[in-house]
Amino acid sequence: MDLTTRRRALTTLGAALAGTVALPAARALAGEHKHRPRPLWRAHAHNDYEHPRPLLDALDHRFGSLEADIYLVGDQLLVAHDPEDLDPARTLESLYLDPLAARVRANHGSVYRGYRKPIQLLIDIKTEGSSTYLELDRHLRRYKHLFTTYAHGRVFPGPVTAVISGDRAARVPMEAQTVRRAFYDGRLADLGSSAPASFVPLISDNWTLNFTWLGVGVFPDAEREKLHGIVRSAHSRGQKVRFWATPDVAGPARDALWGELLAADVDFLNTDDLAGLEAFLDARRAV
Protein backbone atom coordinates (compact mmCIF):
# COMPACT_ATOMS: atom_id res chain seq x y z
CA MET A 1 0.00 0.00 0.00
CA ASP A 2 1.51 3.33 -1.03
CA LEU A 3 1.67 6.34 1.31
CA THR A 4 -1.29 8.19 -0.26
CA THR A 5 -3.55 5.13 -0.04
CA ARG A 6 -2.49 4.53 3.56
CA ARG A 7 -3.34 8.13 4.53
CA ARG A 8 -6.77 7.82 2.93
CA ALA A 9 -7.44 4.60 4.82
CA LEU A 10 -6.42 6.17 8.13
CA THR A 11 -8.62 9.22 7.44
CA THR A 12 -11.62 6.99 6.69
CA LEU A 13 -11.01 4.93 9.83
CA GLY A 14 -10.71 8.09 11.95
CA ALA A 15 -13.97 9.45 10.60
CA ALA A 16 -15.72 6.16 11.31
CA LEU A 17 -14.42 6.07 14.88
CA ALA A 18 -15.42 9.72 15.44
CA GLY A 19 -18.89 8.87 14.22
CA THR A 20 -19.26 6.02 16.71
CA VAL A 21 -18.35 8.43 19.52
CA ALA A 22 -20.37 11.39 18.29
CA LEU A 23 -23.57 9.45 17.64
CA PRO A 24 -24.15 8.32 21.26
CA ALA A 25 -23.20 11.78 22.48
CA ALA A 26 -25.71 13.38 20.14
CA ARG A 27 -28.36 10.89 21.20
CA ALA A 28 -27.61 11.60 24.87
CA LEU A 29 -27.95 15.33 24.29
CA ALA A 30 -31.25 14.85 22.48
CA GLY A 31 -32.45 12.60 25.29
CA GLU A 32 -31.46 15.18 27.89
CA HIS A 33 -33.59 17.81 26.13
CA LYS A 34 -36.44 15.37 25.60
CA HIS A 35 -36.63 14.45 29.29
CA ARG A 36 -35.95 17.92 30.67
CA PRO A 37 -39.06 19.05 32.61
CA ARG A 38 -41.07 21.44 30.48
CA PRO A 39 -41.78 24.93 31.82
CA LEU A 40 -45.32 25.51 33.05
CA TRP A 41 -46.04 28.59 30.98
CA ARG A 42 -49.54 29.02 32.46
CA ALA A 43 -48.33 29.10 36.07
CA HIS A 44 -48.23 32.61 37.60
CA ALA A 45 -46.51 33.18 40.96
CA HIS A 46 -48.64 35.80 42.70
CA ASN A 47 -46.64 37.90 45.19
CA ASP A 48 -43.60 35.84 44.27
CA TYR A 49 -41.28 37.89 46.50
CA GLU A 50 -42.98 36.51 49.64
CA HIS A 51 -41.52 33.04 49.06
CA PRO A 52 -38.32 32.08 50.92
CA ARG A 53 -36.29 32.39 47.70
CA PRO A 54 -37.91 35.02 45.46
CA LEU A 55 -37.68 34.13 41.77
CA LEU A 56 -35.66 30.97 42.43
CA ASP A 57 -38.48 29.01 44.09
CA ALA A 58 -40.83 29.82 41.20
CA LEU A 59 -38.24 28.83 38.61
CA ASP A 60 -37.55 25.59 40.48
CA HIS A 61 -41.27 24.85 40.13
CA ARG A 62 -41.00 25.76 36.39
CA PHE A 63 -43.35 28.77 36.50
CA GLY A 64 -43.73 30.86 33.37
CA SER A 65 -44.84 34.07 35.09
CA LEU A 66 -43.89 35.90 38.30
CA GLU A 67 -45.13 38.98 40.10
CA ALA A 68 -43.14 41.60 42.01
CA ASP A 69 -44.56 44.68 43.75
CA ILE A 70 -42.29 47.73 43.70
CA TYR A 71 -42.03 51.03 45.58
CA LEU A 72 -39.97 53.99 44.39
CA VAL A 73 -37.77 55.16 47.28
CA GLY A 74 -35.32 57.83 46.10
CA ASP A 75 -33.92 56.29 42.94
CA GLN A 76 -34.27 52.73 44.23
CA LEU A 77 -37.03 50.27 43.38
CA LEU A 78 -37.73 48.25 46.51
CA VAL A 79 -39.77 45.05 46.46
CA ALA A 80 -42.44 44.54 49.14
CA HIS A 81 -46.17 44.07 49.57
CA ASP A 82 -46.66 46.84 52.15
CA PRO A 83 -44.65 50.00 52.95
CA GLU A 84 -43.76 48.75 56.43
CA ASP A 85 -41.98 45.78 54.84
CA LEU A 86 -39.57 47.87 52.76
CA ASP A 87 -35.94 46.79 53.07
CA PRO A 88 -33.12 48.65 51.23
CA ALA A 89 -31.47 45.28 50.50
CA ARG A 90 -34.53 43.91 48.70
CA THR A 91 -34.33 45.76 45.41
CA LEU A 92 -35.79 44.79 42.05
CA GLU A 93 -32.21 44.32 40.81
CA SER A 94 -31.04 42.07 43.63
CA LEU A 95 -34.14 39.85 43.72
CA TYR A 96 -35.02 39.69 40.02
CA LEU A 97 -33.05 41.57 37.40
CA ASP A 98 -29.52 40.48 38.32
CA PRO A 99 -30.42 36.79 38.90
CA LEU A 100 -32.43 36.68 35.67
CA ALA A 101 -29.57 38.21 33.69
CA ALA A 102 -27.11 35.69 35.17
CA ARG A 103 -29.42 32.78 34.41
CA VAL A 104 -29.97 33.90 30.83
CA ARG A 105 -26.21 34.17 30.30
CA ALA A 106 -25.70 30.68 31.73
CA ASN A 107 -28.50 29.25 29.57
CA HIS A 108 -27.26 30.83 26.34
CA GLY A 109 -30.07 33.33 25.92
CA SER A 110 -33.08 31.85 27.70
CA VAL A 111 -34.47 31.55 31.22
CA TYR A 112 -35.23 27.85 30.74
CA ARG A 113 -32.41 26.09 28.91
CA GLY A 114 -33.61 24.79 25.57
CA TYR A 115 -36.83 26.86 25.57
CA ARG A 116 -36.75 30.21 23.78
CA LYS A 117 -40.20 31.38 24.89
CA PRO A 118 -40.01 34.41 27.23
CA ILE A 119 -41.15 34.22 30.82
CA GLN A 120 -43.37 37.03 32.07
CA LEU A 121 -42.31 39.38 34.87
CA LEU A 122 -45.37 41.25 36.10
CA ILE A 123 -44.22 44.40 37.91
CA ASP A 124 -46.93 45.88 40.13
CA ILE A 125 -46.30 49.57 40.83
CA LYS A 126 -47.32 50.57 44.36
CA THR A 127 -46.18 54.21 44.33
CA GLU A 128 -47.24 56.98 41.92
CA GLY A 129 -47.30 55.34 38.52
CA SER A 130 -45.77 57.89 36.19
CA SER A 131 -42.64 58.72 38.19
CA THR A 132 -42.14 55.11 39.27
CA TYR A 133 -42.39 53.84 35.71
CA LEU A 134 -39.88 56.40 34.40
CA GLU A 135 -37.37 55.25 37.03
CA LEU A 136 -38.18 51.61 36.25
CA ASP A 137 -37.53 52.27 32.57
CA ARG A 138 -34.07 53.59 33.44
CA HIS A 139 -33.39 50.40 35.40
CA LEU A 140 -34.61 48.10 32.62
CA ARG A 141 -32.41 49.83 30.05
CA ARG A 142 -29.32 48.68 31.97
CA TYR A 143 -30.10 45.06 31.08
CA LYS A 144 -29.33 44.84 27.41
CA HIS A 145 -30.89 41.89 25.57
CA LEU A 146 -32.80 40.70 28.67
CA PHE A 147 -36.22 42.19 27.94
CA THR A 148 -38.72 41.95 25.14
CA THR A 149 -38.63 45.37 23.48
CA TYR A 150 -41.12 47.48 21.58
CA ALA A 151 -39.34 49.72 19.06
CA HIS A 152 -41.01 51.93 16.46
CA GLY A 153 -44.04 49.74 15.96
CA ARG A 154 -42.37 46.32 16.21
CA VAL A 155 -41.96 43.87 19.09
CA PHE A 156 -38.62 42.10 19.49
CA PRO A 157 -38.90 39.10 21.88
CA GLY A 158 -36.35 38.71 24.65
CA PRO A 159 -35.89 36.13 27.41
CA VAL A 160 -38.13 38.12 29.77
CA THR A 161 -41.28 40.14 29.01
CA ALA A 162 -41.92 42.86 31.61
CA VAL A 163 -45.59 43.80 32.03
CA ILE A 164 -46.52 46.82 34.15
CA SER A 165 -49.47 46.60 36.52
CA GLY A 166 -50.57 48.54 39.58
CA ASP A 167 -50.95 52.32 39.55
CA ARG A 168 -52.65 53.20 36.26
CA ALA A 169 -50.80 56.51 35.84
CA ALA A 170 -47.91 54.52 34.36
CA ARG A 171 -49.89 54.28 31.14
CA VAL A 172 -49.28 57.92 30.14
CA PRO A 173 -45.45 57.85 29.89
CA MET A 174 -45.56 54.34 28.44
CA GLU A 175 -47.84 55.33 25.58
CA ALA A 176 -45.57 58.27 24.76
CA GLN A 177 -42.52 56.06 24.19
CA THR A 178 -41.44 54.92 20.74
CA VAL A 179 -38.99 52.49 22.37
CA ARG A 180 -39.78 50.67 25.62
CA ARG A 181 -38.80 47.51 27.43
CA ALA A 182 -42.13 46.92 29.12
CA PHE A 183 -45.79 46.45 28.27
CA TYR A 184 -49.07 47.40 29.94
CA ASP A 185 -51.37 45.14 31.95
CA GLY A 186 -54.92 45.92 30.81
CA ARG A 187 -58.26 45.33 32.52
CA LEU A 188 -61.49 43.88 31.17
CA ALA A 189 -62.53 47.45 30.40
CA ASP A 190 -59.64 47.55 27.92
CA LEU A 191 -60.87 44.45 26.10
CA GLY A 192 -61.78 45.45 22.56
CA SER A 193 -60.31 48.95 22.94
CA SER A 194 -58.04 50.55 20.36
CA ALA A 195 -54.90 49.61 22.35
CA PRO A 196 -53.08 46.88 20.40
CA ALA A 197 -51.45 43.77 21.86
CA SER A 198 -48.08 45.43 21.20
CA PHE A 199 -49.00 47.78 24.07
CA VAL A 200 -51.52 45.72 26.08
CA PRO A 201 -50.53 42.04 25.68
CA LEU A 202 -52.24 40.99 28.91
CA ILE A 203 -55.78 41.46 30.26
CA SER A 204 -55.99 40.93 34.03
CA ASP A 205 -58.92 41.37 36.39
CA ASN A 206 -60.38 40.45 39.76
CA TRP A 207 -62.28 37.16 39.52
CA THR A 208 -64.68 37.99 42.36
CA LEU A 209 -65.76 41.26 40.74
CA ASN A 210 -66.77 39.47 37.56
CA PHE A 211 -67.95 36.02 38.65
CA THR A 212 -69.93 34.65 41.60
CA TRP A 213 -68.74 31.03 41.29
CA LEU A 214 -65.86 30.05 43.57
CA GLY A 215 -65.55 26.40 42.62
CA VAL A 216 -68.34 24.96 44.78
CA GLY A 217 -71.24 23.30 43.01
CA VAL A 218 -71.99 23.76 39.32
CA PHE A 219 -70.41 26.55 37.31
CA PRO A 220 -73.40 28.60 36.07
CA ASP A 221 -73.82 28.32 32.30
CA ALA A 222 -74.04 32.09 31.88
CA GLU A 223 -70.78 32.62 33.77
CA ARG A 224 -69.04 29.87 31.81
CA GLU A 225 -70.11 31.46 28.55
CA LYS A 226 -68.95 34.85 29.82
CA LEU A 227 -65.53 33.42 30.68
CA HIS A 228 -65.14 31.72 27.31
CA GLY A 229 -66.25 34.91 25.57
CA ILE A 230 -63.63 36.98 27.40
CA VAL A 231 -60.88 34.59 26.38
CA ARG A 232 -62.04 34.38 22.76
CA SER A 233 -62.16 38.15 22.49
CA ALA A 234 -58.68 38.61 24.01
CA HIS A 235 -57.10 35.84 21.94
CA SER A 236 -58.58 37.23 18.73
CA ARG A 237 -56.53 40.37 19.40
CA GLY A 238 -53.36 38.50 20.39
CA GLN A 239 -53.83 39.21 24.11
CA LYS A 240 -53.51 36.86 27.08
CA VAL A 241 -55.85 36.59 30.08
CA ARG A 242 -55.24 36.33 33.83
CA PHE A 243 -57.55 36.57 36.84
CA TRP A 244 -56.47 37.32 40.39
CA ALA A 245 -58.45 36.71 43.61
CA THR A 246 -59.32 33.16 42.56
CA PRO A 247 -59.67 30.59 45.39
CA ASP A 248 -56.22 29.47 46.52
CA VAL A 249 -56.87 27.04 49.36
CA ALA A 250 -55.97 23.48 48.38
CA GLY A 251 -59.04 21.37 47.81
CA PRO A 252 -61.82 20.42 45.39
CA ALA A 253 -63.12 23.97 44.94
CA ARG A 254 -59.76 25.31 43.81
CA ASP A 255 -59.21 22.35 41.51
CA ALA A 256 -62.68 22.77 40.01
CA LEU A 257 -62.10 26.45 39.30
CA TRP A 258 -58.62 25.88 37.90
CA GLY A 259 -60.10 23.16 35.70
CA GLU A 260 -62.66 25.60 34.27
CA LEU A 261 -59.91 28.16 33.63
CA LEU A 262 -57.93 25.56 31.69
CA ALA A 263 -61.01 24.49 29.76
CA ALA A 264 -61.62 28.10 28.77
CA ASP A 265 -57.95 28.44 27.69
CA VAL A 266 -57.13 31.14 30.24
CA ASP A 267 -53.43 31.85 29.82
CA PHE A 268 -52.28 32.24 33.44
CA LEU A 269 -53.45 30.57 36.64
CA ASN A 270 -52.77 32.71 39.70
CA THR A 271 -51.43 31.17 42.94
CA ASP A 272 -49.30 31.54 46.04
CA ASP A 273 -49.03 27.74 46.25
CA LEU A 274 -46.18 26.92 43.86
CA ALA A 275 -46.08 23.19 44.52
CA GLY A 276 -49.87 22.91 44.40
CA LEU A 277 -50.24 24.49 40.97
CA GLU A 278 -47.22 22.60 39.64
CA ALA A 279 -48.81 19.29 40.67
CA PHE A 280 -52.19 20.31 39.25
CA LEU A 281 -50.76 21.25 35.85
CA ASP A 282 -48.47 18.23 35.68
CA ALA A 283 -51.42 15.94 36.39
CA ARG A 284 -53.26 17.47 33.44
CA ARG A 285 -50.20 17.83 31.23
CA ALA A 286 -51.11 21.49 30.82
CA VAL A 287 -48.30 23.82 29.78
N, C-alpha and C positions, 0 to 999 in steps of 0.2 A: 504494500500500500504506500503510495507516494505521500509526501508531506501535505499537499493540498487536500487530498482525499481524507487523510487522517484528521486534519483540522475540521473539515466539514462534519465528519462523524462525531467528533467530540462536541461540536456546537449543537448538533441534533440531540445527542444524549443529554447535554446540559439543559436544553430547553425542555426535554421530556421530564427530567427530574424536577425542574422548577415548577412544571405544571402539576406534578403530583403533590408538591408542597403547597402551591398556591390554591389549588382547588379546595382542599379541606378548609384552609384558612378563610377563603371566600364564603364557603358554606357556613362556617361557624359565625362569621360576621352577619350573614343574612339571617341565621337563626337567632342571633342575639337581638337583632332589630325586630324579628317576628314575634319573639316572646317578651319583649320589653313591654311593661304595663302601659296601656294607652292612656293619655291624659283624659280626664273627665271634663270636657269642654263646657258642659252645662252646669257644673258645680260652682257656686258663688259663695265665697267665704265672707259672710256679713260680719262687720266689725272684726276683721282679721287680726288687727293689732292687739286684741285682748287675749289671744292665745299665748301660751308660754313662749313660743318661738314665732313671732310675727313673720309672715311670708313663708318661712321654712316649713312650718307645720302644714300649711295649706299645700305647698308644693310636694311634700312627702305624701300627701293624700291625693295628689295628681289633679288638683283643682285648676280650672281654666279661668277663674275670675276671682279677684280679691278686692276688698274694700278698706280704705284707710281714710279716717277723718283727720282734717288738718286745721290748725289755727295759725294765723300769721302773728308772730311775736317779734317785733323789730323786723329784721330781714330773714328770720328763721321760720321754717314751716315745721311746727311741732305736731306730733301725732298723739291724739287722745280723744276720748269720747266726751269728756266734760272738762271745763276749764280748770277745776281743782286737781285734775290728774296730769296737768302739763308738767313735763320733765325736759329740761334743756338737752338731755342726752338722747331723747327719743325723737329724732328728727326724721323727716321723710327720706332724706338721704341715707341715714344710718340704718333705718329699718327696711327700706324698700329699694331706693334707686341704686345705691352702691352694691348691695347683694345681687340685684337683678343684673346689673352691668357685668359683675364678675361671673355670674352663672352663664350669661350669654357668651362671654368670651370663651369660657371653658367648653361650652357646647357648640362652638363654631357657628354662632349666629342665631341660636334659638334657645328659648327657656327650657323646653323639653327636647333633649337630644334626639335627633331623627325626625322631629315634627316641626315644620316651618310655620304652622299656624300661630298667630299672636295670642298671648294671654291678655286678658283685660285687667287693667288696674283702675278701679273706680275710686276717684278721689273726691271725697265729700267735704266741701268747704264750709267751715263752721263760723268763720269771721266774715266781715263784709266782702261780698263776692268779687267786686271789680278789682279792688286793690290786692286782695289775696291771689286772684288769678294772675294778675300781672307779675307778681313776685314768683308765683309758681311757674309761669312761662319762662322766666329767667333761669330758674333751676333746671327745668326740663331741657333747655337749650345746651346745658353743659354736658349732656349725655348723648353725644353724637351716635347716630345709627341705632339707638335703643328703642326709640318710639316711632310708631306709625305717624306719618306726617301728611298734613294737607298743605299743598303748595300750588297756588294759582289755578285752582279748579280741579286738581288731581290728587288722589290719595295714594301714598306710597307706603305699603305695609312694612312694619318693623316687628321686632320680637315682642314688643309690648304696645298695647293700645291704651292710652290714658283717656278716660272719660270723666268729665267734670260734673259732679252733682252738688247738692247742697244749695247754698245761697244763690238765688236765681239772678242776682245782679252780675254774675260772671258772664252772662250771655252777651252783654253789650260789648265789652272789649274783645271777646272771642269772635263775634260776627264781623268786627272791623278788621280782622287780620287776614292778610292774603297768604301768610305762611303761619302755621301753628302745629304744635306737637300734641294737641289734645282735642277732644271732641265733646259734644254736649249731651248730657243725659236728659232726654225729654220726658214729658208726662203724657197721660192719655189725652189731655187737652191738645197736645201737639200732634196727635195722630191725624194724618191727612192734611196737615198744614203745608205751607209752601217750603218749609225748611227741609232740605234734602238729606239723605242718609250720610252724605259727605260732611254734614255738620251735626246732625242728630242721628247717630247710628243705633241708639238704644232708647227704648221707651220703657220707663220704670214707673210703677205706681203702687199705692198702698192697697193690698188685697182687701182689707176689711172695709175700706171706703167704697169699694166697687162690687163686692160680693158678700152675701150673708152666709154662705156655706163654709164651714170650717172642718170638713172632713167626716162629720158624723151623719149617718143616715145617707139618703140618696141625694146626689147632686141635682138640684132642680134643672129641668130641661132648659128653661129660659136662661139660666146663668151659664150652663154649659155652652149654649149657642152664642151667648155674649162673649165668653172667653175665646171660643174658636174664631169668632168674627174679628176680635181684637188682633189675634195672631195673624190671621189671613191678611188683614189690612196692613199691618206693620211689615210683614214679609213681602207683600207686593211692592213695597217701597224700598226694600233692601234693609229694613230696620229689624233689630232684635228686641225681645220682650223680657222683662223681669218684673216680678212682684215682690215687695217686701211685706212684712207683718203677716206672713203665712204661719200656720201652726208649726212649732218647732220642738214640741215635746215628743220624744220617741213613743210610738204606739200606732194603732190602726188608723186613727184619724189623720195623723201626719202622712202615713203611707198612702192613704186613700187620696188625699189632696195632691201629693206629689205625683201619684199615678195619673190623675186627671191633667195635671200640668204637662206631663210627658205626652199624654194622648193628644193634647191640643198643640203640641210642638212648641211649647214655651221654651225659650232659649236658655234661660238661667234659673236654677232652683236655688233659693236663698236659705242659708242655714248658718247657725253657730256650731252645729254638731258635725265636725269634719268627718269623723269615722262613720257616723250614721248615714250621711248622704253618700259617702263613698260605697258603703255596703249596699245601699239601696240601688244605686246606679249599676254597680257591678252585677247585682242579681238580675237586673233587667237588660244587661248589656247595652245600656244607654250611654252614648258619648256625645 
